[in-house]
């Protein structure tokens, strides 16, 4: 009986993953999320990638991220960084970063 009760929860959890799509021309060495409006940055999600970086056109499944609203900090190159504010991951569980998102950071 307990096994049957757990199966729907497993199916729901398996279907709820958070992913990042790098649609920019930039390769990133850091991807950090913080609850929106805070500076409580989580671990570098880029380290979850096999080469520890996020190449342009690459998709990465994020670990330890629950649905919510986040600020996203991206780092690359010679210490450059950019923050995309207010990414809503309550309904959509993937998000893109586009070159236009980085325009003010170059």
N, C-alpha and C positions, 0 to 999 in steps of 0.2 A: 504494500500500500504506500509506504513512504517513497519507494522508488518511483511509482507512478506520479506522485505529487511533485517530485523533483524534476521530472523530465520536461514539463513545460517551462520551468524556470531556466533549465539548461539551454533550451532552444532559444529563449528570449535573450539570454546572456550571450550566446554564440552569435546572434544576429546583431548585437549592439557593439560594434567596434568603431573606434575613432581613427580616421586616417587623414594624412596630409598629402596633398598633391602639389608638387613644385612645378608650376607652369611658367616659371621665369627662365631667363637665360643664365641665372646665377646658380652656382653650386654653394651650398651652405655647409658649414661645419658645426653649427649649433642651432637647435630648435628647442625652445623652452616655453612652457605654458604656465600662466599664473591665473588664479581667479580674477575676473575682470575688475579693474580698478585697484588692484593690489600690486605689490612688488614681491610676492611670495612665489618666486620662480621654482618650478619643479626641476627634475633632472634633465640633462641634455638628451632629448629623444633621438638625436642623430646617432648616438652611440648604439642604438638598437639596430642600425643598418649594418650590413655585412662589411662595408668599407668605412664605416663611421662618418659618412658624409651623405648629403642629400643632393644628388646630381640633378641638373635641370631635366624636367620631364619625368622625374622619379616620383613614386608613390610610396609612402611609409605608413605602416600600421603603428599607431602610438600605443604605448603600454602604460597602464595604471591611470588612465584618464577616464573620468566619468562624464556623462552628459552634463553640460552647464555652459556658462558664458566665460570666455577666456580672453586674455591678452596673450599674443604670441610674439615672442622675441626671436629673431633670426640673426645669426652671426655668420660672417664669412670674411675671407681675405685677411687683410692687415688690421684686424680688430674692428672692422665695420659692423654695425648692427642696426636693426630696424625693428620697430614694434608695430604690429597690426592690432588695433584695439577692438574689443567687443565682438570677438568671433563667437557666434551663437551655435553651440553644439547641443542644444536641447532637442531639436527636431532632426536636423541634418547631422549626420555623424561623420561627415568628411568636410574638409575645407581646402580651398585653393589659395595659393599666394601667387599673385600676378606681378608682372613688371611694374604696373601702375601703383601697386601697393608699396613699392620700394622707391618710387620717384623722389620723395622728399628726403630720402636717406643717402642718396648718392652724392 
